[in-house]
Amino acid sequence: MIQTFKANERYHTNHGWLDSYFSYSFADYYDPNNLQFGPMRVLNDDRIDGGTGFGMHPHREMEIVSLVLSGQLEHRDSMGNQAVTSWGGIQRMSAGTGVHHSEKNPSPSEPVELLQMWFLPAERGIEPSYETTAFDPSALSGKLVPIVSGNAELQQPGKVAKIHQDMTMYLTELTDGQTIAFDQQAGRKQFVFVLEGGLSIEGGGEIADLHRRDSARIEGITSLKLVGSDTSRVLIIDLP
């Protein structure tokens, strides 16, 4: 089954300095039918004004991934980590038994756009940790490039971030009409989010057309074909 979600159907909130679209229940938005997809609990599409951001605040028992789409994001935490990330970089924080962190836009004037994603960990009570990794944006064309994974065979220090969950996050870019296959074991789920352009998903006798910032939640299909329309940039998350 391919279930699609249009960009304009997401919950929208604007605090002036922070403009956000929520794909799942979060903060003031609560829908008992939209709490999570597998272990995926949050996907927030955020725009943060220059010189603003989130001050120090706590997290526990959550795997948090930040993917910067444009601009810069500065991270600081109670473990002593500090990093600034832009497009091509990933921040992964395992909150585990508890951690405080801040996320701010270091630019005085330019906004930062990012996706922040939360996943339930496969195991509770782990020690908090943080890492930054970098992928090569020029390598995305026509390929499924892993950027975060719980699979030790795919993890690469500095390149593919480790996450404490049986999942893998991929990026790809497809030109108009270009296709790529995504095959997976039975019982897996896939979440697809179109960052730019458009995408057609074919599988299990179904076809779904997505546009910029649309998403799809896929279950019960082991073989997918992704077809780009316009110049598409796509996030694919394989989940248990």
Secondary structure, DSSP 8 states (H G I E B T S, - for coil): -EEEE-GGGSEEEE-SSEEEEESS-BTTB--TT-S-BTTEEEEEEEEE-TT-EEEEEEE-S-EEEEEEEES-EEEEETTS-EEEE-TTEEEEEE-TT-EEEEEE---SS--EEEEEEEE--SSSS---EEEEEE--GGG-BTS-EEEEES-TTT-BTTTBEE-SSS-EEEEEEE-TT-EEEEE--TT-EEEEEEEEEEEEEEETTEEEEE-TT-EEEEES-SEEEEEEEEEEEEEEEEE-
